[in-house]
C-alpha cells in the first residue's frame, strides 16, 4: 500500500493495482500483464509507480511495470529484468533498486523508460555455495543499499530446533547475512552475519 502525494492510496494485491480516494472508494484499477503476484509498489520522482512480479524459484525473469497514477495505465512498455526477483523494489528519486535472484541492480527512470545502470551491480550469491539463497527487500539511505540474503530459508531451517535454557531457539545452521553497498560505487561493500 502506498499513500501518494496526489492524495490517493494505491494498493497492489495479486496482479492488480487499485487506486482509492480518502474515503476508501475505488477510483481506478489496473491489471498487471502477468498472471502472478506483484509484491511491491514504489513511487518515482515524477509520481509514477514502479512494481514487478514475484518469482520465487528463479524459473523466469521478473518484469517491471511503470504505472501512470493519473490514468492507471502503463507509462512505458513492460521491462524484462535480467533475472528473477523475490524482494521488493526500493527507489530513491528516479533510481530503482532491484534485489535479483543473484544480483543487486540499479535502474534509472528517465520519464520514458527504465535504463539499467551497467556500472552499478552487486553479485551477492555464489553459485558454488548452494546453502545461500536469494536476497530480501533493499533499504536505501545515507548513501548505502542494505539488504539481507537467505530469503528462501525459514526460521526452522536457520535453527537447530531445540530451545536454549532461556526458551529461545538456538540458531546458526543457515544464518542470514546483512549486506551493505555504497549507492555511489558498487565496488565497496560489507557483509555481517546475523
C-alpha positions in Angstrom: 0.0 0.0 0.0 1.2 3.5 -0.8 0.0 6.9 0.3 0.7 9.0 -2.8 1.4 12.8 -2.9 -1.7 13.1 -5.2 -3.9 12.3 -2.1 -4.9 8.8 -3.2 -4.0 5.4 -1.8 -2.6 2.7 -4.1 -2.8 -0.9 -3.2 -1.1 -3.8 -5.1 -2.9 -7.1 -4.5 -2.1 -10.1 -6.6 -1.8 -8.9 -10.2 -3.9 -5.8 -9.6 -3.1 -2.2 -8.6 -6.1 -0.3 -7.1 -6.5 3.4 -6.6 -8.7 4.6 -3.8 -9.7 8.1 -2.5 -9.5 9.4 1.0 -12.9 7.8 1.8 -11.6 4.4 0.6 -13.8 4.5 -2.5 -12.4 2.8 -5.6 -11.3 5.3 -8.2 -9.5 3.1 -10.7 -7.7 -0.2 -11.2 -5.0 -1.6 -13.4 -4.5 -5.3 -14.2 -0.8 -6.2 -14.4 0.3 -8.1 -17.5 1.4 -11.4 -16.0 -0.8 -13.9 -14.1 1.3 -13.9 -10.9 1.5 -11.8 -7.8 3.2 -8.4 -7.9 4.8 -7.8 -4.5 5.8 -4.1 -4.4 4.8 -0.6 -5.2 7.2 2.4 -5.0 6.9 6.0 -6.2 9.4 7.6 -8.5 10.2 11.4 -8.6 7.5 12.2 -11.2 4.9 10.3 -9.3 4.9 7.2 -11.5 4.6 3.9 -9.6 7.0 1.0 -10.1 6.1 -2.6 -9.4 7.3 -6.0 -10.5 6.2 -9.6 -10.4 7.4 -12.1 -7.8 9.2 -15.3 -9.0 10.4 -17.4 -6.1 12.1 -20.3 -7.9 14.2 -18.3 -10.4 12.5 -20.1 -13.3 11.9 -16.9 -15.3 12.9 -13.3 -15.3 10.8 -10.8 -13.4 9.2 -7.9 -15.3 8.9 -4.3 -14.1 5.8 -2.2 -14.8 5.8 1.6 -14.5 2.3 2.9 -14.0 1.0 6.4 -14.5 -1.1 7.0 -11.4 -3.3 9.7 -13.1 -4.5 7.3 -15.9 -3.8 3.9 -14.2 -2.1 2.8 -17.5 1.4 1.7 -18.2 3.8 4.7 -18.7 6.1 2.6 -20.9 6.2 -1.0 -22.2 6.8 -3.6 -19.5 10.5 -4.1 -18.9 12.1 -7.6 -18.5 14.7 -7.6 -15.7 17.9 -9.6 -16.2 16.8 -12.2 -13.6 14.0 -13.2 -11.3 13.4 -11.1 -8.2 11.7 -12.0 -4.9 12.5 -9.0 -2.7 10.5 -5.8 -3.0 11.8 -2.8 -5.1 13.2 0.3 -3.5 13.6 3.7 -5.0 15.5 6.9 -4.3 14.4 9.7 -6.6 14.4 8.2 -10.1 16.8 5.3 -9.2 15.1 2.0 -8.8 16.9 -0.8 -6.9 16.1 -4.4 -7.6 17.3 -7.4 -5.5 17.5 -10.1 -8.1 17.9 -13.8 -7.6 21.7 -13.4 -7.6 22.5 -9.7 -8.1 21.5 -6.3 -6.7 20.9 -4.0 -9.6 20.1 -0.3 -10.2 17.9 1.3 -12.9 17.2 4.9 -13.7 13.7 6.1 -14.8 14.1 8.9 -17.4 10.4 9.6 -17.7 10.1 7.4 -20.8 11.8 4.1 -19.9 13.9 2.2 -17.4 17.7 2.3 -18.1 19.9 -0.2 -16.4 23.0 1.3 -14.7 25.6 -1.2 -16.0 28.3 0.4 -13.9 26.4 -0.5 -10.7 25.8 -4.1 -10.0 26.4 -6.3 -6.9 26.6 -10.0 -7.4 25.9 -11.4 -3.9 25.0 -15.0 -4.3 27.8 -17.5 -5.2 26.7 -20.4 -7.4 29.3 -22.6 -5.7 27.6 -22.3 -2.3 24.1 -23.9 -2.5 23.4 -23.1 1.1 22.9 -19.3 0.2 19.6 -18.2 -1.2 18.1 -15.0 -2.7 18.0 -11.6 -1.1 15.2 -9.7 0.6 14.0 -6.1 0.3 16.7 -3.5 0.0 16.7 -0.3 2.2 18.3 2.8 0.7 19.6 5.5 2.9 22.6 7.6 3.9 24.4 6.7 0.6 24.0 2.9 1.1 21.9 0.0 -0.1 21.4 -2.6 2.7 19.6 -5.9 2.4 19.5 -9.5 3.8 20.2 -12.7 1.9 18.8 -16.2 2.7 15.2 -15.2 1.7 14.3 -18.8 0.9 15.1 -20.2 4.4 12.6 -20.4 7.2 13.2 -19.9 10.9 13.0 -23.7 11.3 15.9 -24.1 8.8 18.0 -21.5 10.5 17.6 -23.0 13.9 18.6 -26.4 15.2 15.1 -27.0 16.5 15.7 -27.1 20.3 15.2 -24.2 22.7 18.1 -22.9 24.8 17.8 -22.9 28.6 16.0 -19.5 28.4 13.4 -20.8 25.9 14.9 -19.2 22.8 15.8 -21.2 19.8 19.5 -22.0 19.2 20.2 -20.7 15.7 23.2 -21.0 13.4 22.5 -23.7 10.9 21.9 -21.4 7.9 22.4 -17.8 9.2 21.4 -14.8 7.1 23.9 -12.0 6.2 23.2 -8.3 6.2 24.8 -6.9 3.0 25.7 -3.2 2.6 27.0 -1.5 -0.5 27.6 2.2 -1.4 25.0 3.6 -3.8 27.8 5.6 -5.3 30.1 2.7 -6.1 29.0 -1.0 -6.1 32.7 -2.0 -5.6 32.6 -1.1 -1.9 30.6 -3.2 0.5 30.4 -5.3 3.6 28.6 -8.3 5.0 27.6 -9.1 8.5 26.4 -12.5 9.7 23.1 -12.2 11.7 
